[in-house]
Amino acid sequence: MTTQMLSLPLVRQKFSDLNCCIIIPTYNNDHALEEVINGVLSYTGNVIVVNDGSTDSTRSILERFPSVQKINIPVNTGKGWALRQGFASAIEHGYRYAVTIDSDGQHYPEDLPLFLEMAEKHPDSMILGARNMTQEEVPGTSSFGHKFSIFWFKVETGMTVLDVQTGFRLYPLDKIREIRGIISKKYEYEVEILVRLAWRNVSILSVPVKVYYAPKETRVSHFRKFRDFTRVSIANSILVFLALLWVRPLSFFKGLRKKSVREFFMEYVVNSQDSNAKLAKSVALGLFIGVTPIWGWQIVTTLGLAHLFKLNKFVAVTVSNISLPPMLPFVIFLSYIIGGWVMGANMSNMQYTPGLGLQWVKENLVQYLIGSLFFGVTLAVVLGPATYLLLQLFRKQRNG
């Protein structure tokens, strides 16, 4: 049965069966709020409206809907905070899912069944209502923000979605409950929560929805172009930093443990479309940066240099993790030994211990720094060409 054929009683039953509610955050949208509430009430009575400190006639409008649950925030705090209050109430009332819909009339309630059908097929997934942003009436700033957010979401999570900024979404509340440490209170919350869900391996799916943009002269928007865009940009910068420094490498190595070294080598190196020389240079770069004592910044530095020199970023970053535990003590020890050899120091009494760490490095800093640079160059010069020769051999055998 297609969505168009679903009767209203059947949709209402689906809302009940899925234990799903609708959350409407609103701030000074009295021109469209009543129509939006009436629209969603056609599909379900499980409606929560969060009034985020509105100063217009919002309160009097809400009084006309005694069956609707209302949360009144005394002073305008931000859309993110309103959503958080709505989720907390929905969880408290035992709902499993919550669909959020903006109160400005941009979304069409008749698209609600699309979310329910997707939730039935893919339980506990995050579902985004993907808008058609190629319409002529879409503001230029909205179109730019749409592309901007999709790009950064892919950097932060490795995932491509159709619409990151949409306010028409279905949230799995059990997954929301598990997330701690959310700090966003305004528009950037919708970016942060989406990224945090993706980091927890929650499936992010999309359904196509219609969107209405009022004529420019009658359009009402509370998005402050400079201030709110700056907040979103700062939030993305923090999320990108965390993703590159910790989340993405950790996720990669968790997956890598499931593969043998040979499987990894075959999948990401031998079967790569890049040339043997390009892959060998990528390995050499990764080894050099990985040994260089810029702990915490190896990944970012490797990514930047790989992009600059047009190398294979994935291979270079993977190899640069040579200094992660349990290899780190060995790298430190060998760097120190090589540094002593370069400086002509007496190394006869030096013995390896797995306890080599930051304090030991501080006490032997100069020798370690010199040794790490020579060690990195040596690895790059030796293993870079070795990679090239191995690729020549493996690829020749496969093609022969």
Summary of the structure (lengths in Angstrom):
residues: 400
radius of gyration: 27.2
end to end distance: 52.7
largest distance: 87.3
contacts: 1249
relative contact order: 0.08
helix: 58%
strand: 10%
